[in-house]
Amino acid sequence: MDNIKKEYRELDLFEIFQMLLRHWWIILLSGLLCGLIAFTYSEFAVVPQYTSVTKIYLSNKLTENQTNPTPSTELIKDYEEMVKSRAVLENIIEKYDLRYSYGELSKKVSAENKDETQIISISVTDPNPVVAQRLANSIRDESIKHVTKVMKVISVGVVDKANYPQSQSYPITIKWIEYGILIGFVLSIGVLLIRFILDDIDFQSQESFKTLRFNVEFSGEKNQVFYITSTYPNEGKSTVSLELALAFSDNGKKALLIDADLRKSVSRQLIRTGSIEMGLSDYLVGRAQFDDVIAQSNIENFSMIFSGPIPPNPSEILDGERFKHLIETVKEKFDIVIIDTPPMGSVIDAAVIAKNCDGGIIVINSGQASYRQIRKTKEQLERADSKIIGCVLNKVDASNNDYYYGYYHK
């Protein structure tokens, strides 16, 4: 077996950088557009919030047993929790006849101790700056009453009264614009990278089938009709058949793809069938003539014969005179004919078809077929006096850094 090795082209960081430079305007435009969207949303769709802050100072009451005026960390944390307690907030709701529930009001209130000091900041956020200021002062006063009553060892003093917020605390428009621009940059770069990778994969796939076409052409000057088979279903033989036929048509050859998998065709999933109603099985049983089953595509130099309805006896009609006559006819009308056949591990149809072909290719799923089964498939085809020109190793993990097309030669 001769191996033709094709190196897997790794992504080049410098090439990616050049690609991004070529599309700098897309990245910039995306960033500006997302920044504009963020500005518009923050200015016109989001209700602005205002935060008022008041500060209190905690100290221990000095007694005979307590000589340290600094309260413990636990006592400070307890006070933070009591600021948002039901006893405090429900009194505020009742006192000012607020339309908020306890849960709604508690979400507007926060209390925190920063920098490990004895000062606690009580913040209240509301769409109305006057309400935010009034609530902050009221919650502070109510919490002082409640805490000094419950925690008798604590003394509380007011450091700062609640301020009137001059500007909104949320949303901060400039921040939203910055985030919008950043998101625009990231999204556009991500899309460009995905497109670059997909184009790279598509390029490698096309190059692979060009290599396969090249080797098929060199299998013999008079070789014109080739069958494609596999050992198991789902090894990718139908896709290889289609792409190989397209590779020939791209090279200026009149190519015909025949779907001879009469039992379980997948060609209709790969190609739009349009108005074609007749297929290979119709021709083989005499219900249609040659011109009735040829499907002309919108791809130059590419035509196809679909499988048609599932017959009760596929092997028998494929082994009949009409199939042999079909092969002789397409040889005269086309430069290259690719026949997609059923897997050898299931039925003998491929061996029957192979007798009328100039050569064949076995498609092998790198992670599925075993050596024993592949060898059995090869022996079955050879017993049918079929010429095998090679095999295609399909579905190879590209991360292994290379993949192969191997060809068996007699």
Buried (B, 14 or more C-beta within 10 A) or exposed (E): EEEEEEEEBEEEEEEBEEBBEEBEEBBBEBBBBBBBBBBEBBEEEEEBBBBBBBBBBBBBEEEEEEEEEEBEEEBBEBBBEBBBBEBBBBBBBEEEEBEBEBEEBBEBBBBEBEEEEBBBBBBBBBEEBEBBBBBBBBBBBBBBEBBBEEBEBBBBEBEBEBBEBEEBBBBEBEEBBEBBBBBBBBBBBEBBBEEBEEEBEEEBEBEBBBBBBEBBBEBEEEBBBBBBBBBBBEBBBBBBBBBBBBBBBBBEBBBBBBBBBBBEBBBEEBBEEEEBEBBBBBBBBEBBEBEEBBBEBEBEBBBBBBBBEEBEEBBEBBBBEBBEEBBEEBBEEBBBBBBBBBBBBBBBBBBBBBBBBBBBBBBBBBEBBEEEBBEBBBEBBBEBEBBBBBBBBBBBEEEEEEBBBBBBEE
